[in-house]
Amino acid sequence: MTVSRLKVTASNGNLSRLICPAAVLAVITLACVNLPATLGDGAMPTKVTATDVQRFTVYHSPQTPGYTCWVGAWVMPDETLMISFHQATGPFTGRPMARKDIQKRLNWPRPGLSLGYDMTGTIQEIIHLASSDGGETWEQVSSEPFHTPMNGITCEAETALSDGTIVRGVYGSWLVFYDVPQAGYLQFSTDRATSWGPPQLLNSSINPHRLRLLRDGRLVLISNQNVFLSADGGHTWSEPVLAWPPEHETRLSSESDFAELPDGRLLFVHRADKPPSRWQSVLEPAGENFGLVSFGAAPFPYSGHPEMLAAQEGVALHLATSGIHWTADAGETWHDLGIGGTGYYPRSVQLPDGTIFCVYHRGGDQPYDGSADQEIQAMTFRLQVEE
């Protein structure tokens, strides 16, 4: 199956391609706690603008309205761009619901949610696409069937190691119909997500939200407020490092992301369930691990899962539905790129030629009832930096 920017080969996939308005630079100043003022030695960027901005659809389900969501994105060692996402098809009404004991075990649908969040009776798949031309055209690599009452188990926590092995984190506790660890676990693929090895149990309390590689090759796993590091490709892990102060545990959600700054520090942005909607923290290297050195509110409105990107231009980006912002001083100040926001739950990578590719889904966290037409969309842009 081939998917192109100009044509989607799913039966009803018409593709839109939009050019964004020119960037208008705005500045948000943040009062935070003990945040370092510079990224390190050398001149610091004073102005960053976005150029060559494009928005387009990557994929639409063969069914309309479509249900495709929860994307992942990474670049393979051979520079192939890959994405993954969930798809559900089948009847919107009249399908069976999960047994009451299963609903109680999973606490799903949660109080206040419609029964449309119960995915029982749908055809669920994890789809992987690959592009060798920076997202211009796409080939479907695999379609992996699975079944759960929940509306997602993996895809966001997925990346490639330096030898081409793809590693993903899975919410095993949501796969109640399978003989797998009922906890967070990892799986590895050596054939570009065509098949997966056996589950490798992490910990009963770990649900992997992000997997990222540091510049030194270590793998980082983010789960709740904890950060774990692995120097052997995810087979053994460090003791947990707190990404925010323990006293804020009840305020913040389980969703965080970070960008590795040029000096080796990690700049985190955290999602909060109570105002303020975003917080940020800085972890600095401490021997073979990291230590929390600062924490404070971030100037962003409520959105979905935080998405951070360490750009090769020396700045860190925060990408969200509310806008895309950059910082060159570890979050002391944030600047709006002026190109609008992303879709829901974005994932971003920077390609070898400097192009930033950001993928997401149209819509939100929605029930499977035909009320929304989700699709996988993306945007690309480049950064122009002045010192």
C-alpha positions as CSV (number, residue, x, y, z in Angstrom):
1,M,0.0,0.0,0.0
2,T,1.4,3.4,-1.0
3,V,0.2,6.6,0.6
4,S,1.3,10.0,-0.9
5,R,0.8,13.6,0.0
6,L,-1.1,14.1,-3.2
7,K,-3.1,11.0,-3.1
8,V,-4.2,8.5,-0.4
9,T,-4.8,5.0,-1.7
10,A,-7.3,4.1,0.9
11,S,-10.7,4.0,-0.8
12,N,-11.9,7.4,0.4
13,G,-8.8,9.3,1.3
14,N,-8.7,12.7,-0.2
15,L,-5.7,14.7,0.8
16,S,-5.6,18.4,1.7
17,R,-2.4,20.4,1.6
18,L,-2.3,23.8,3.1
19,I,0.4,26.5,3.2
20,C,0.6,28.4,6.5
21,P,0.8,32.2,6.8
22,A,4.1,33.8,7.3
23,A,5.6,33.6,10.8
24,V,4.9,36.4,13.2
25,L,7.3,36.3,16.2
26,A,5.8,36.8,19.6
27,V,7.6,36.5,22.9
28,I,6.3,35.0,26.2
29,T,8.5,35.6,29.3
30,L,8.4,33.0,32.0
31,A,9.1,33.6,35.7
32,C,10.4,30.3,36.8
33,V,12.6,28.8,39.6
34,N,16.4,28.7,39.3
35,L,16.4,28.1,35.5
36,P,19.9,28.5,34.0
37,A,20.2,31.5,31.7
38,T,22.1,30.0,28.7
39,L,22.5,26.8,26.9
40,G,26.3,26.8,27.3
41,D,29.3,28.3,25.5
42,G,28.9,30.3,22.3
43,A,26.4,32.8,21.0
44,M,22.7,32.3,21.8
45,P,20.1,32.6,19.1
46,T,18.1,35.8,19.5
47,K,15.6,35.3,16.7
48,V,14.2,32.1,15.2
49,T,11.7,32.0,12.4
50,A,10.0,29.2,10.5
51,T,10.2,28.8,6.8
52,D,8.8,26.5,4.1
53,V,5.8,25.6,6.3
54,Q,3.4,23.0,4.8
55,R,0.5,21.1,6.2
56,F,-0.9,17.9,4.7
57,T,-2.8,14.7,5.3
58,V,-0.7,11.5,5.6
59,Y,-3.4,8.9,5.9
60,H,-7.2,8.4,6.1
61,S,-8.9,5.3,7.2
62,P,-10.7,3.2,4.5
63,Q,-13.8,4.0,6.6
64,T,-15.6,7.3,6.9
65,P,-15.8,8.8,9.5
66,G,-12.3,7.6,10.2
67,Y,-10.8,6.6,13.6
68,T,-7.0,6.9,13.5
69,C,-5.0,8.3,16.4
70,W,-2.1,8.2,18.9
71,V,0.9,8.5,16.6
72,G,4.6,7.8,17.0
73,A,7.4,9.0,14.8
74,W,11.1,8.3,14.5
75,V,14.0,8.2,12.0
76,M,15.7,5.0,11.2
77,P,19.5,4.8,11.0
78,D,19.3,4.7,7.2
79,E,17.3,8.0,7.4
80,T,13.9,6.3,6.6
81,L,11.1,8.2,8.3
82,M,8.6,6.0,10.1
83,I,5.3,6.6,11.9
84,S,2.9,4.4,13.7
85,F,-0.7,4.9,14.8
86,H,-4.0,3.1,15.9
87,Q,-6.9,2.5,13.6
88,A,-10.3,1.2,14.4
89,T,-13.1,0.2,11.9
90,G,-16.4,-1.4,12.2
91,P,-19.9,-0.5,13.4
92,F,-20.4,2.7,15.3
93,T,-23.6,1.4,17.1
94,G,-25.0,-1.9,18.1
95,R,-21.7,-3.6,18.9
96,P,-21.1,-5.5,22.1
97,M,-19.6,-3.9,25.2
98,A,-16.9,-5.4,27.5
99,R,-18.0,-7.6,30.3
100,K,-18.8,-5.8,33.5
101,D,-15.9,-7.4,35.3
102,I,-13.5,-6.2,32.6
103,Q,-15.0,-2.7,32.7
104,K,-14.5,-2.6,36.5
105,R,-11.0,-4.0,36.3
106,L,-9.9,-1.4,33.7
107,N,-12.2,1.4,35.2
108,W,-13.3,1.9,31.6
109,P,-15.1,3.8,30.3
110,R,-14.3,6.2,33.1
111,P,-17.1,8.0,34.9
112,G,-18.5,10.7,32.7
113,L,-17.3,9.1,29.4
114,S,-19.8,7.8,26.9
115,L,-20.0,4.0,26.2
116,G,-18.5,4.9,22.8
117,Y,-15.1,4.8,24.5
118,D,-15.4,1.0,24.9
119,M,-13.7,-0.3,21.8
120,T,-15.1,-3.8,22.1
121,G,-16.5,-5.1,18.8
122,T,-14.3,-2.9,16.6
123,I,-11.5,-4.1,14.3
124,Q,-8.3,-2.6,15.8
125,E,-5.0,-2.4,14.1
126,I,-1.5,-0.8,14.7
127,I,-0.3,0.5,11.4
128,H,3.2,1.4,10.5
129,L,4.1,3.6,7.5
130,A,7.6,4.4,6.1
131,S,8.8,7.2,3.9
132,S,12.2,7.4,2.1
133,D,11.6,10.9,0.8
134,G,11.0,12.9,3.9
135,G,7.2,12.3,4.0
136,E,6.4,13.0,0.4
137,T,5.2,9.4,-0.2
138,W,4.5,6.5,2.2
139,E,4.6,2.7,2.1
140,Q,2.6,0.7,4.6
141,V,5.0,-1.6,6.4
142,S,2.7,-3.6,8.6
143,S,-0.9,-3.8,10.0
144,E,-1.0,-5.6,13.3
145,P,-4.4,-6.6,14.7
146,F,-5.1,-6.4,18.4
147,H,-8.1,-6.1,20.6
148,T,-8.8,-4.2,23.8
149,P,-11.7,-2.3,25.3
150,M,-9.3,0.6,25.7
151,N,-8.6,3.2,22.9
152,G,-4.8,2.6,22.7
153,I,-1.9,0.6,24.0
154,T,1.3,1.7,22.2
155,C,2.7,3.7,19.2
156,E,3.6,6.9,21.1
157,A,6.5,5.2,22.9
158,E,8.4,3.9,19.9
159,T,11.8,4.6,18.5
160,A,14.8,3.0,16.7
161,L,18.1,2.0,18.1
162,S,21.4,2.7,16.2
163,D,21.5,-0.9,14.8
164,G,18.0,-0.5,13.3
165,T,16.1,-2.4,16.0
166,I,12.7,-0.8,16.8
167,V,11.7,-0.7,20.4
168,R,8.2,0.0,21.6
169,G,6.6,0.4,25.0
170,V,3.2,-1.3,25.6
171,Y,0.5,-0.8,28.2
172,G,0.2,-4.5,28.9
173,S,-2.4,-3.9,31.6
174,W,-4.9,-2.9,28.9
175,L,-4.4,-6.1,26.9
176,V,-6.7,-8.1,29.1
177,F,-7.5,-10.8,26.5
178,Y,-3.9,-11.7,25.9
179,D,-1.3,-13.8,27.7
180,V,1.1,-11.0,28.2
181,P,2.4,-9.2,31.3
182,Q,-0.4,-7.2,32.8
183,A,2.0,-4.3,33.2
184,G,4.2,-2.0,31.1
185,Y,6.6,-3.9,28.9
186,L,8.9,-3.5,25.9
187,Q,9.0,-5.3,22.6
188,F,11.7,-5.3,19.9
189,S,11.5,-5.7,16.2
190,T,14.4,-6.4,13.9
191,D,12.4,-6.3,10.6
192,R,11.0,-2.7,10.6
193,A,7.9,-3.5,12.7
194,T,6.8,-6.5,10.6
195,S,7.1,-8.8,13.6
196,W,7.8,-8.3,17.3
197,G,9.8,-10.3,19.9
198,P,8.4,-11.5,23.2
199,P,7.4,-9.0,25.9
200,Q,10.2,-7.8,28.2
201,L,8.6,-6.8,31.5
202,L,9.5,-3.4,32.9
203,N,7.8,-3.0,36.2
204,S,4.3,-3.4,37.5
205,S,3.9,0.3,38.1
206,I,5.5,1.5,34.8
207,N,3.4,2.5,31.8
208,P,5.8,3.8,29.1
209,H,4.7,7.2,27.6
210,R,7.9,8.1,25.7
211,L,11.1,6.4,24.5
212,R,13.9,8.7,23.3
213,L,17.6,8.4,22.5
214,L,20.2,10.7,24.0
215,R,23.1,11.9,21.9
216,D,25.4,9.4,23.7
217,G,23.2,6.5,22.6
218,R,21.4,5.8,25.9
219,L,17.7,5.1,25.7
220,V,15.4,7.1,28.0
221,L,11.9,5.9,29.1
222,I,9.4,8.3,30.6
223,S,6.7,6.8,32.9
224,N,4.6,9.1,35.1
225,Q,7.1,11.4,36.8
226,N,10.0,9.0,36.6
227,V,12.8,8.8,34.1
228,F,14.7,5.6,33.4
229,L,18.0,5.3,31.5
230,S,19.4,2.2,29.6
231,A,22.9,1.9,28.2
232,D,22.2,-1.5,26.5
233,G,19.2,-0.7,24.3
234,G,16.5,-1.2,26.8
235,H,17.5,-4.5,28.3
236,T,18.5,-3.2,31.7
237,W,17.5,0.1,33.3
238,S,18.7,2.6,35.9
239,E,16.9,3.4,39.1
240,P,14.2,6.0,38.5
241,V,15.0,9.7,38.5
242,L,12.2,12.1,39.5
243,A,11.4,14.6,36.7
244,W,9.4,16.8,39.1
245,P,9.3,17.3,42.9
246,P,7.3,14.6,44.7
247,E,5.0,17.1,46.4
248,H,3.6,18.0,43.0
249,E,2.6,14.4,42.2
250,T,-1.1,15.0,42.7
251,R,-1.1,18.1,40.6
252,L,0.6,16.8,37.5
253,S,-0.6,14.1,35.1
254,S,1.4,11.1,33.8
255,E,2.4,12.9,30.6
256,S,5.8,14.5,30.1
257,D,8.4,15.0,27.4
258,F,11.9,16.5,27.2
259,A,14.4,17.9,24.8
260,E,18.2,17.3,25.3
261,L,19.9,20.7,25.4
262,P,23.3,21.3,23.7
263,D,25.0,21.2,27.1
264,G,23.5,17.8,28.0
265,R,20.7,19.0,30.3
266,L,17.2,17.8,29.8
267,L,14.4,20.4,29.6
268,F,11.0,18.8,30.5
269,V,7.5,20.1,30.0
270,H,4.8,18.4,32.0
271,R,1.0,18.2,31.6
272,A,-1.1,19.2,34.6
273,D,-4.6,18.2,35.5
274,K,-5.0,21.4,37.5
275,P,-4.0,25.0,36.6
276,P,-1.4,26.0,35.6
277,S,-1.8,23.6,32.7
278,R,1.9,23.2,32.0
279,W,5.0,22.9,34.2
280,Q,8.6,22.6,33.3
281,S,11.8,21.3,34.9
282,V,15.5,20.9,34.1
283,L,17.5,17.8,34.9
284,E,21.3,18.1,34.7
285,P,23.9,15.2,34.3
286,A,25.0,13.7,37.6
287,G,27.5,11.0,36.9
288,E,25.9,8.4,34.8
289,N,22.4,9.7,35.7
290,F,20.5,13.0,36.0
291,G,19.3,15.1,38.9
292,L,16.4,17.6,39.1
293,V,17.8,21.1,39.5
294,S,14.8,23.4,38.8
295,F,11.0,23.3,38.5
296,G,8.3,25.9,37.8
297,A,5.3,26.8,35.8
298,A,5.4,27.0,32.0
299,P,3.5,29.6,30.0
300,F,1.4,27.3,27.8
301,P,-2.4,26.7,27.9
302,Y,-4.0,23.3,28.3
303,S,-3.4,20.8,25.6
304,G,-2.7,17.1,25.1
305,H,0.5,15.2,25.7
306,P,3.6,17.6,25.7
307,E,5.9,17.2,22.7
308,M,9.5,18.5,22.9
309,L,12.1,18.5,20.1
310,A,15.8,19.3,20.4
311,A,16.5,21.1,17.1
312,Q,20.0,20.9,15.5
313,E,20.0,24.7,15.4
314,G,20.6,24.7,19.2
315,V,17.0,25.5,20.4
316,A,14.4,23.4,22.0
317,L,10.8,23.4,20.7
318,H,7.5,22.8,22.5
319,L,4.9,21.7,20.0
320,A,1.2,21.7,20.9
321,T,-2.3,22.4,19.6
322,S,-2.0,25.9,21.0
323,G,1.2,26.8,19.1
324,I,4.9,26.0,18.5
325,H,7.4,27.8,20.7
326,W,11.1,27.8,21.0
327,T,13.6,28.6,23.7
328,A,17.4,29.1,23.7
329,D,17.8,29.7,27.4
330,A,16.5,26.4,28.9
331,G,12.9,27.7,29.2
332,E,13.6,31.1,30.9
333,T,11.9,32.6,27.9
334,W,9.7,31.1,25.3
335,H,9.0,32.5,21.8
336,D,6.1,31.8,19.5
337,L,7.1,30.8,16.0
338,G,3.8,32.2,14.8
339,I,2.8,29.4,12.5
340,G,-0.1,28.0,14.5
341,G,-0.4,24.8,16.4
342,T,-0.4,21.2,15.7
343,G,-3.1,18.6,15.8
344,Y,-3.7,16.4,18.8
345,Y,-0.9,14.4,20.5
346,P,1.9,15.5,18.1
347,R,5.2,13.7,17.6
348,S,8.1,15.4,15.9
349,V,11.5,14.6,14.5
350,Q,14.1,16.6,12.6
351,L,15.2,15.0,9.3
352,P,18.9,14.9,8.2
353,D,18.3,17.9,5.9
354,G,17.1,20.0,8.7
355,T,13.4,19.7,7.9
356,I,11.2,19.3,11.0
357,F,8.4,16.8,10.5
358,C,5.5,16.8,13.0
359,V,2.7,14.2,12.8
360,Y,-0.5,14.1,14.8
361,H,-4.2,13.2,14.4
362,R,-7.1,15.5,13.5
363,G,-9.6,15.4,16.3
364,G,-9.0,14.7,20.0
365,D,-9.5,12.0,22.6
366,Q,-12.9,10.9,21.2
367,P,-15.3,8.0,21.5
368,Y,-15.8,5.5,18.6
369,D,-19.3,6.6,17.6
370,G,-18.9,8.3,14.3
371,S,-19.1,11.8,15.8
372,A,-15.6,12.8,14.4
373,D,-13.7,12.1,11.3
374,Q,-10.1,11.5,12.4
375,E,-7.1,11.3,10.1
376,I,-3.4,11.3,10.4
377,Q,-2.0,14.7,9.4
378,A,1.4,16.3,9.4
379,M,3.3,19.6,9.0
380,T,6.8,20.3,7.9
381,F,8.9,23.5,8.4
382,R,12.5,24.6,8.7
383,L,14.2,26.9,11.2
384,Q,16.1,30.1,10.3
385,V,18.3,31.2,13.2
386,E,19.9,34.6,13.9
387,E,22.5,35.0,16.6
